Amino acid sequence: MGPYQFAGGTAVVTGAASGIGEALAAQLAERGSHLVLVDRDEDRLGDVADRARAAHPALTVTTHVADLSDDEQTDALAATLAREHPETTLLVNNAGVALGGRFDQVTLEEFDWVMAVNFRAVVRLTHALLPALKAHPGAHLVNVSSVFGIFAPAGQAAYSASKFAVRGFSEAVRHELAEDQVGVTVVHPGGIKTRIAESARTGSGVSVEEYEAGRKQFAKLLRMPPEKAAAQIVEAIEKRRPRLLIGWSATVPDVLVRLAPGSYWKLIARRAAPAKPPAG
């Protein structure tokens, strides 16, 4: 496939009200893409859309408010997107949530909340918009995993499970869509300054002391502006890269896991306390 053509295309972006999603919306609009923006935060989403409309009056900017942790809302959103936006040429599954705590410190309901947003919504929205993407040879799909989709730290069973699932799903779908001329990129961000860490939930069995220690540890890693991460994603889309690692906190663990797949955590644990909120 040749480079992805942004101008005149329509991009669906989830988690568009802040962080990487917000930055992606701005940068995709700058390249001439019409926008379909999704988030649960109606006020923030409206602000992002208004700025895009003001900066690019020739583009169409549509918003959809939905809580992706609710399967019924996600199914309704998926049906709406498929019906109202058959012109979609780019889908970016970016929305994500986090949960701090060891597996024995979280409830199954809390675990399922993470899986609903981070994985099931990705599957549902991709399935709904696949006919539109396949109808436009040269279309592209982006699924945002995480550095925790490369390695799995203590205290992140739910988050890592969801992000490893996104990784495997993306790789399989990439192979399936190659003959349809639809590209697929899986993204593994490292320490990006987004709201995911500050809005992360805490497992019911996690003490306040454990939670605060983990939050402070990961706050040190959150350095890269979301605009910089978004720029790398846009470049990866254009160049049809199958996999994108963002930041040293993703590239270093990737190498470490390759070198010591069964014992990497022993090396990491020497330098860091058990993980609570994710790095990206």
N, C-alpha and C positions, 0 to 999 in steps of 0.2 A: 504494500500500500504506500501511496505517497503521503506527504504531510497532511495532517488534519487541517481542514479549511474552517476557520472560525467565522469569518464574515458571512452573514446571511443565515447561519445555522441557528438552532435553538438549543439552549443548554438548560437542563434541569439540574438544580443544585439543592441538596438537602443540607440541613444545618446551616442555612444561609444567613442567619441573623447575627452571627458573631464569628470571630476567629478566622480560621482558614476559609470557611464557607463565605463569609462576608468579603474577604479579600479576593476570593475567586470570582465572585459576582462582579466586582469592580473591574477586574482584569479581563474577564471574558467580554464584558460590555465594551471595554476599550478596543478589543479586537473585532468588534462588530457582531457579537452574538446576541440574539434575543434571549431574554432570561425568563425562566420559570423557577421561582424561589420558594423553598419549603422550609418551615420551622414551626416550632410550637409557641415561640415567643412572638405574639402578634405585633406588639409595639416596636420591638427591635427590627423585626422583619419589614415592617412598614417603612421605617427610617432608611434601611438599606435600599429598598425599592425606590423610594422617593429620590434618593441621591443619584441612583442609576438613571432614573427618568430625566432628572434635571440636567445631568451631564451628557446624556445621549437621547435627546428627544425623538430621534428617528427610530429608536429601537422599541420593541414591545417588551414590557416588563410585567409579569403576572406573579401573584403571590398565592400560596395555599397554606393555611394554618392547620397543622395536624400534630398530635402527640403520637410519635412512632412507637411508644411503649404499649399502646393500645392496638391490638391486632385488628379490631374492627375498624378503627380510624385509619389504620394503614391500608387495609383492603379497600376502603372507600376512596382514599387518596389515590391508590394505584389505579382504580377504575376511572377516576376523574382524569388523571394524567393521560391515560391511554386514549380516552374519548376526546379530550379537549386539546391534546397536543400531539397529534400524529406526525407533526413535522419535526419532532425531536431528533437531533443528530448527536447529542452529547448528554450522557447521564453521569452525574457525579454523586455517588452515595457517600456523603461526608459526615452526616449526623452521627454522633456517638455520645455515650454516657459511660461513667466509671463507678466502680464500687470497691471501696477499701475493706480489706479484712480477709483472714484466712478462710478456707472453705468451711471449717467448723465454726466460724464466727458469723456466717451469713445464713439467712434463711433461703429456702428454695424459691420463694417468691421474689426475694431480692436478686437472686441469681438469674431468674427468668426475666426480670426487668431489663437486665443488661443484654441478654441474648435477644430479646424482642427488638430493641433499638439497634444494636450493633450488628446483628446478623439476620434475623428474620425479616426486618424491614428492607435490608439490602436484597434479599432473595425475592420478596414480594414486588418491590418496585422494578427490579431488573426483569422479572418475569412479565410484568404488565407492559413494560416499554420495549421489550425485545422485538416485537413485530415492527414497531416504528424504526428502531435502529437498523434492523435487517432490511427494511424497505429503502434505506438510504445508504448504499454502499459508500464506505469511507467514514461512516459514523464511528463513535468511540464510547467506551464505557470505562469509568474510573471508580474503583472501590477503595476507600481509605481504610487500611488496616492500621498497624501501629508497630513500633519497635517491639511491643509486647506480642506481636504476631510473628516475631522471629525468635524471641526467647521468653520464657515464662518465669517471672519472679515470684517468690513467696509473697503471699498476700494479694495475689491478683488472679486467682483461679477463674473467676467469672469473666473478667476483662480479657485475659489471655485466651480463654476458650473461644470467646466471640471473635477475636481478631485472628486467631489461627484459622477459624472457620471461614472468615472472609478471604483469607489468603488462599486456602484450598479451593474454595468456590470460584474465585477469580481465575485461578490457573486452569481449572477444568473448562470454564466457560470460554476462556481465551482460545483454547485448542478447538473448541466446538465452533466458534464464530469465525475462525480464520477463513474458511471457505466462503463465508458471507461478506468478506471484506469489512468486518467490524473489528476495530482494535480494542484491546483491553489492557488497562494499566492498573496494577495494584500498588498502593502507596503505603510506605512505612515511615511515618514521621517520628522524629525523636523529640527533643526538648523544645516544643513550640509554645509560645506565649498565648495560649487559648484559655477559655473559661472552663474547660473540662475538669481541670484539677480542683478549681475553687467550687465548682458545682457538683463534685462527686458525692455520692451517698456513702455513708458508713454502715458497715454491717452491724446488725443488732447486737452482736456479741463483742464488738470492738470497744475497748476502753477509750476514754477521751485522751489519755496520755499517749496511747499507741497511735491514735489517729493524728494527733498534733505532731508527733515525732516524724511520722511518715510524710505528712504534708510539708514540713520544713525541709526534709531531705530532698524532696522532688522539686520544691520551689527553686532550689539552686540550679536545677537543670533546665528550667524553662526560660531560655534566653533568646531563641530565634523569633523575630517578628513574624506574625502570620502572613504578612504581605510577601516576605521572602520565600516562605514555604509555598505559597500560592503560585509565585512566579516559576518555581521549579516544577510544580505540577502542570502548569500551562505549557511549559517547554516540553515536558514528557509527553503530554497529549499530542502536541504538534509533531514530535519526532517518533510517535508510536512506540515509546519505550514500554516494555512489558512490566518492568519493575522499577520503582523509585525509592531509594533510601534518602531520607532528608536529615541532615545533621550528623555530627560525629557520634552522637548518642544512639544513632541507628547503625552507622557504618561499622563502628568498633564492635558492638555486640554481634553483628552479622559475621564478622571475621572470627570472633571468639567461638561462636556456636559451631562454625564450620570446623575449626581446629579441635574443639573439645566438646562434641555434642552431648556427651554423657556427664560431664563434670564441670561445665562452664559456671554453674551457680556457685560452686565452691570458691572459684576465683573472684566472682562478682561480690559475694557475701563478705569477703574480707575487707572490701572497701566501702560497702554501703549497708545501711540498716535495711530490714525487711520493707518491701515496698507497700505503699498505701495508694495515694492518687497516682495515675499513670503519667508518664513523661510525654505522651503524645498519642 
